[in-house]
Amino acid sequence: MEPPKGFRASLLQFFIFLPYFIGLLFLGFIKGVVLCPLVSFVVTIGNSAVILTLLPVHIVWTFYSIVRAKQIGQILKFFLCLCLPAVIILWLVLGILASVLGGALYGFLSPIFATFDAVGEGKPYPFFHCFYDGTWSSLKRSFTVVRDFKDVCFHSYFSFMDELRICCPDQKHYEIRLLQLPGALIVSALGILVDFPVISLVAICKSPYMLFKGWHRLFHDLIGREGPFLETMCVPIAGLVILLWPLAVVGAVLGSVVSSIFLGAYAGVVSYQESSFYYGLCFVVASVSIYDEYNTDILDMPEGSCFPRPKYRENETESTAFSGPIPRLGSVKNTASTREGSVKVPMIDIKPLDLLDSLFVECRKFGEVLASKGLINSKDIEGPRSGKCNQVISVGLPAYALLYEVLRSVKANTTGLLLSDGVTELTSKNRPKDAFFDWFLHPFLILKEQMKATNLSEEEEEYLGRLVLLYGDSERLKNSYADSVSPTLTERKRAELDAFARRIQGLTKTVSRYPTFRRHFVDLVKKLSEDLDQNNGGSVKGEGSITEAPAPVKIFSRMFSKSQRSFRRKGSINGSDYETRKGVSRSVHIV
């Protein structure tokens, strides 16, 4: 459906659409009011049960992991143990409070957006779906939220604690400089006392401008059918944005008020890093200017700030979170001026969950091939099915898929990452503005450039793939070449491949802590188990589903198994891992 041309036609279309929009909004509002208590009840009870059940384990295991961490100095350990009770209390209060508010907000807004989405262009039976969509689906997703939250509090937590305790040869050692602490604490307190009222005042004063500027832009796009109103299916939701824009402004002001506390407290970090009380005070003054310039850029007001910005780093070329020019890519005005450029580099419409889905599709594809080659056996599948950790499946297989994603991009000589469809290229310019891509895209792009400069042969790529898959198990790696010849590698080349393997395994571990990863992983193990049952005539025991032990059994068995293993090692890395790691810090350093 083409948008109407001309001001009169656009205005007539707007008035015709207005009753239709109000009716959908009223229907969505009724569904939101009905479902809000139910969804909030499910999320609150589920998340609170997870928090309270795992709280004793989190307390004990966090203290144990901090005490056993090799890269943390004794003074820092003592300081962290002193601060830990306050952190636990905050986690308990904020976790439950966020579950209540988040569940209520999701339960109210999700049916409203689903109502508008049901009448989008090309949707079948819109009359039925505008009543049905957002009811059962919202309630079902609330259980999914609780499940993902449980996975984060259990699997992601233990993964992070394991990484904290394991000491690699090339890891940094962290310690506190006691002489710098009093000055840093004083500067942090001064920063909060100064930044909190000043930044709050700036945010409140600029909020009316943000309100009317946003409304002006949205109404301009509505009448001209531009921006979010370009597609017909987006018009209802974009119209809802106009009504909810005041809430967005209030949220932005509250976010500025809360962030001013952390921005002021960061002055203590600057004072500690620079070993200078003076530089900390300079940041207290400069932070107001930094916020004002950022706010001015977002609202597309004249550049600059009336607040001073003194030098707060001895070396200004050092890249920090608050240094360097602020790009003007997100301003309200530039959304129109950059449209011509966006034709050359269109923004990819892809969500992190879509990438995660495609990753596990690739994992299943590679899993079938590797199982046929014997690199993945039935024991690798039986472990995760019974609730036990297996690094080959949980880390090795996703890392293997990500490795060949990078190698595909290297062979295609692309500037970004070439996705599995062989057409879509994800770069730093066309990536979606999502925190997920900020965290993970840049390290993979660096890894791609480093592998491109190394110029690996096919035999070296095959060896690297097996090294990544088998997670440094030297015995299985050696046995995997029983029917073929292992490539001859120099000591330097072997160290480079070991470094690449460690890097991509570390990135995969980081991705595995993403909230929905565990749920996708369980589905992957179930499908691989079914595939092995079909191919091997039922060589994998049990049925197609994953049978996990009860939560208390899993928790304490995991804790005691980790404890026994760490006491056995006496602070060293176990044999197979150490063979693949010991030469890395000597030859190659991958950023």
DAFEN-V370715 format. One record per backbone hydrogen bond with DSSP energy under -1.0 kcal/mol. CO is the residue of the C=O (numbers start at 1). NH is the residue of the N-H. If there is no record, write none. Layout:
co=CO nh=NH
co=CO nh=NH
//
This chain:
co=6 nh=10
co=7 nh=11
co=8 nh=12
co=9 nh=13
co=10 nh=14
co=11 nh=15
co=12 nh=16
co=13 nh=17
co=14 nh=18
co=17 nh=21
co=18 nh=22
co=19 nh=23
co=20 nh=24
co=21 nh=25
co=22 nh=26
co=23 nh=27
co=24 nh=28
co=25 nh=29
co=26 nh=30
co=27 nh=31
co=28 nh=32
co=29 nh=33
co=30 nh=34
co=31 nh=35
co=32 nh=36
co=35 nh=39
co=36 nh=40
co=37 nh=41
co=38 nh=42
co=39 nh=43
co=40 nh=44
co=41 nh=45
co=42 nh=46
co=43 nh=47
co=44 nh=48
co=45 nh=49
co=46 nh=50
co=47 nh=51
co=48 nh=52
co=49 nh=53
co=50 nh=54
co=54 nh=58
co=55 nh=59
co=56 nh=60
co=57 nh=61
co=58 nh=62
co=59 nh=63
co=60 nh=64
co=61 nh=65
co=62 nh=66
co=63 nh=67
co=64 nh=68
co=71 nh=174
co=73 nh=77
co=74 nh=78
co=75 nh=79
co=76 nh=80
co=77 nh=81
co=78 nh=82
co=79 nh=83
co=80 nh=84
co=83 nh=87
co=84 nh=88
co=85 nh=89
co=86 nh=90
co=87 nh=91
co=88 nh=92
co=89 nh=93
co=90 nh=94
co=91 nh=95
co=92 nh=96
co=93 nh=97
co=94 nh=98
co=95 nh=99
co=96 nh=100
co=97 nh=101
co=98 nh=102
co=99 nh=103
co=100 nh=104
co=101 nh=105
co=102 nh=106
co=103 nh=107
co=104 nh=108
co=105 nh=109
co=106 nh=110
co=109 nh=113
co=110 nh=114
co=111 nh=115
co=112 nh=116
co=113 nh=117
co=114 nh=118
co=117 nh=120
co=120 nh=123
co=125 nh=129
co=126 nh=130
co=128 nh=132
co=129 nh=133
co=132 nh=135
co=135 nh=139
co=136 nh=140
co=137 nh=141
co=138 nh=142
co=139 nh=143
co=140 nh=144
co=141 nh=145
co=142 nh=146
co=143 nh=147
co=144 nh=148
co=145 nh=149
co=146 nh=150
co=147 nh=151
co=148 nh=152
co=149 nh=153
co=150 nh=154
co=151 nh=155
co=151 nh=156
co=152 nh=157
co=154 nh=158
co=155 nh=159
co=156 nh=160
co=157 nh=161
co=158 nh=162
co=159 nh=163
co=160 nh=164
co=161 nh=165
co=162 nh=166
co=168 nh=171
co=174 nh=73
co=177 nh=180
co=180 nh=184
co=181 nh=185
co=182 nh=186
co=183 nh=187
co=184 nh=188
co=185 nh=189
co=186 nh=190
co=187 nh=191
co=188 nh=192
co=189 nh=193
co=190 nh=194
co=191 nh=195
co=192 nh=196
co=194 nh=198
co=195 nh=199
co=196 nh=200
co=197 nh=201
co=198 nh=202
co=199 nh=203
co=200 nh=204
co=201 nh=205
co=202 nh=206
co=206 nh=210
co=207 nh=211
co=208 nh=212
co=209 nh=213
co=210 nh=214
co=211 nh=215
co=212 nh=216
co=213 nh=217
co=214 nh=218
co=215 nh=219
co=216 nh=220
co=217 nh=221
co=218 nh=222
co=219 nh=223
co=220 nh=224
co=221 nh=226
co=226 nh=229
co=227 nh=230
co=231 nh=234
co=232 nh=235
co=234 nh=238
co=235 nh=239
co=236 nh=240
co=237 nh=241
co=238 nh=242
co=239 nh=243
co=240 nh=244
co=244 nh=248
co=245 nh=249
co=246 nh=250
co=247 nh=251
co=248 nh=252
co=249 nh=253
co=250 nh=254
co=251 nh=255
co=252 nh=256
co=253 nh=257
co=254 nh=258
co=255 nh=259
co=256 nh=260
co=258 nh=261
co=259 nh=263
co=260 nh=264
co=261 nh=265
co=262 nh=266
co=264 nh=267
co=265 nh=268
co=266 nh=270
co=267 nh=271
co=268 nh=272
co=269 nh=273
co=270 nh=274
co=271 nh=276
co=276 nh=280
co=277 nh=281
co=278 nh=282
co=279 nh=283
co=280 nh=284
co=281 nh=285
co=282 nh=286
co=283 nh=287
co=286 nh=290
co=287 nh=291
co=288 nh=292
co=289 nh=293
co=290 nh=294
co=291 nh=295
co=292 nh=296
co=293 nh=297
co=294 nh=298
co=295 nh=299
co=296 nh=301
co=298 nh=332
co=315 nh=318
co=333 nh=336
co=333 nh=337
co=334 nh=338
co=336 nh=339
co=338 nh=342
co=341 nh=345
co=348 nh=350
co=351 nh=355
co=352 nh=356
co=353 nh=357
co=354 nh=358
co=355 nh=359
co=356 nh=360
co=357 nh=361
co=358 nh=362
co=359 nh=363
co=360 nh=364
co=361 nh=365
co=362 nh=366
co=363 nh=367
co=364 nh=368
co=365 nh=369
co=366 nh=370
co=367 nh=371
co=368 nh=372
co=369 nh=373
co=370 nh=375
co=370 nh=376
co=378 nh=382
co=379 nh=383
co=381 nh=385
co=382 nh=386
co=383 nh=388
co=384 nh=387
co=385 nh=547
co=390 nh=394
co=391 nh=395
co=391 nh=396
co=392 nh=397
co=395 nh=399
co=396 nh=400
co=397 nh=401
co=398 nh=402
co=399 nh=403
co=400 nh=404
co=401 nh=405
co=402 nh=406
co=403 nh=407
co=404 nh=408
co=405 nh=409
co=406 nh=410
co=407 nh=411
co=408 nh=412
co=409 nh=414
co=417 nh=426
co=419 nh=422
co=424 nh=419
co=426 nh=417
co=430 nh=348
co=432 nh=434
co=434 nh=438
co=435 nh=439
co=436 nh=440
co=437 nh=441
co=440 nh=444
co=441 nh=445
co=442 nh=446
co=443 nh=447
co=444 nh=448
co=445 nh=449
co=446 nh=450
co=447 nh=451
co=448 nh=452
co=449 nh=453
co=450 nh=454
co=451 nh=455
co=457 nh=461
co=458 nh=462
co=459 nh=463
co=460 nh=464
co=461 nh=465
co=462 nh=466
co=463 nh=467
co=464 nh=468
co=465 nh=469
co=466 nh=470
co=467 nh=472
co=470 nh=473
co=472 nh=474
co=473 nh=477
co=474 nh=478
co=475 nh=479
co=476 nh=480
co=478 nh=481
co=479 nh=482
co=490 nh=494
co=491 nh=495
co=492 nh=496
co=493 nh=497
co=494 nh=498
co=495 nh=499
co=496 nh=500
co=497 nh=501
co=498 nh=502
co=499 nh=503
co=500 nh=504
co=501 nh=505
co=502 nh=506
co=503 nh=507
co=504 nh=508
co=505 nh=509
co=506 nh=510
co=507 nh=511
co=508 nh=512
co=510 nh=513
co=511 nh=514
co=514 nh=517
co=516 nh=520
co=517 nh=521
co=518 nh=522
co=519 nh=523
co=520 nh=524
co=521 nh=525
co=522 nh=526
co=523 nh=527
co=524 nh=528
co=525 nh=529
co=526 nh=530
co=527 nh=531
co=528 nh=532
co=529 nh=533
co=530 nh=534
co=531 nh=535
co=532 nh=536
co=533 nh=538
co=550 nh=554
co=551 nh=555
co=552 nh=556
co=553 nh=557
co=554 nh=558
co=555 nh=559
co=556 nh=560
co=557 nh=561
co=558 nh=562
co=559 nh=563
co=560 nh=564
co=561 nh=565
co=562 nh=566
co=563 nh=567
co=564 nh=568
co=565 nh=569
co=566 nh=570
co=574 nh=578
co=575 nh=579
co=578 nh=582
co=581 nh=584
co=583 nh=587
co=584 nh=588
//
